[in-house]
């Protein structure tokens, strides 16, 4: 699975892939690294209104060493796992952003690198082909 591979290749604690519809609502959500209890605590998939909203809006990757300090870091559900570092890339399907692939909290507290970003962009490219076939 793409999310598991993204998590492993970037040494991230968590990974996720969100698929969005034409109204930018999350319609598919897959995670890696979350326990069943943590996943239930989310109650609903993220809708991309916070730090990930930027990549959905402009189609460019985002990288934060401390996502909690980002001005748009709000609205995390009460039981959402605490995250610090975040790297996210858009998933393009049929010429528009139709989701995101992201990882959080690299092992050892190190920031995500340009190499990690290239890995995610490659995986997002592969995921986009599946999304085009399965969703659109």
C-alpha positions in Angstrom: 0.0 0.0 0.0 1.3 3.5 -0.9 0.7 4.9 2.6 2.7 2.1 4.3 5.5 2.6 1.8 5.5 6.3 2.3 5.7 5.8 6.1 8.5 3.3 5.8 10.6 5.1 3.2 10.5 8.4 5.1 10.9 6.9 8.6 7.7 8.6 9.7 5.5 7.7 12.7 2.3 8.3 10.8 1.2 8.4 7.2 -2.1 9.2 5.4 -3.6 9.5 2.0 -6.8 11.5 1.4 -8.9 11.5 -1.7 -11.1 14.5 -2.3 -14.1 15.1 -4.5 -14.8 18.1 -6.8 -15.9 20.1 -3.8 -12.6 19.4 -2.0 -14.3 17.1 0.6 -12.5 14.1 1.8 -14.2 11.0 0.3 -11.4 8.4 0.9 -8.9 8.2 3.7 -6.2 5.6 4.5 -3.7 5.8 7.3 -0.5 4.0 8.5 0.9 4.0 12.0 -2.4 4.8 13.8 -3.7 2.3 16.3 -7.4 1.3 16.0 -8.1 3.5 19.1 -6.4 6.5 17.6 -8.2 6.0 14.3 -11.6 5.9 16.1 -10.6 9.0 18.0 -10.4 10.9 14.7 -14.2 10.3 14.2 -14.0 11.8 10.7 -11.2 12.1 8.2 -9.4 15.5 8.0 -11.1 17.9 5.6 -7.9 19.9 4.7 -8.9 23.1 6.4 -5.6 23.4 8.3 -2.0 23.2 7.2 -2.8 20.7 4.5 -5.3 23.1 2.9 -2.5 25.0 1.3 -1.3 22.1 -0.8 -4.9 21.4 -1.9 -5.3 25.0 -2.8 -2.1 25.6 -4.8 -0.9 22.1 -5.6 2.5 22.6 -4.0 4.1 20.4 -1.3 4.2 21.6 2.3 6.8 20.9 4.9 6.7 22.0 8.5 9.1 21.3 11.2 6.4 22.1 13.8 2.9 22.0 12.3 1.5 23.1 15.7 3.1 26.5 15.2 1.5 27.0 11.8 -1.1 29.8 11.7 -3.7 27.4 10.2 -3.1 24.6 12.8 -6.6 24.5 14.3 -9.5 22.2 14.6 -7.6 19.0 15.4 -10.1 16.6 17.0 -9.7 16.2 20.8 -8.2 12.7 20.4 -6.1 13.4 17.4 -2.5 12.2 17.9 -0.1 15.0 18.6 2.1 15.7 15.6 5.1 17.9 15.1 6.8 17.6 11.8 4.7 17.2 8.7 5.4 16.7 5.0 2.6 16.6 2.5 2.3 16.5 -1.3 -0.7 16.8 -3.5 -2.2 14.0 -5.5 -3.1 15.2 -9.0 -5.8 13.3 -11.0 -7.0 14.5 -14.4 -5.3 17.8 -14.1 -6.6 18.8 -10.7 -5.6 18.2 -7.1 -7.7 15.2 -5.9 -6.1 14.5 -2.6 -2.9 14.5 -0.6 -0.3 12.1 0.7 1.4 13.1 3.9 3.6 11.8 6.7 4.3 13.1 10.2 7.0 12.9 12.8 10.2 11.4 11.4 12.1 9.0 13.5 14.6 10.6 15.9 12.9 13.9 15.7 14.7 14.9 12.5 13.0 17.1 10.0 11.8 15.8 6.7 14.2 16.3 3.8 14.1 17.2 0.1 14.7 13.5 -0.6 11.7 12.6 1.5 9.6 15.1 -0.5 10.8 13.4 -3.8 9.8 10.0 -2.4 6.3 11.3 -1.6 5.9 13.0 -5.0 6.8 9.7 -6.7 4.4 7.7 -4.6 1.7 10.4 -5.1 2.2 10.0 -8.9 1.5 6.3 -8.7 -1.5 6.8 -6.4 -3.0 9.3 -8.8 -3.2 6.6 -11.5 -5.2 4.4 -9.2 -7.4 7.3 -8.1 -8.1 8.2 -11.7 -9.2 4.6 -12.5 -11.1 3.9 -9.3 -12.7 7.3 -8.5 -13.0 9.4 -11.6 
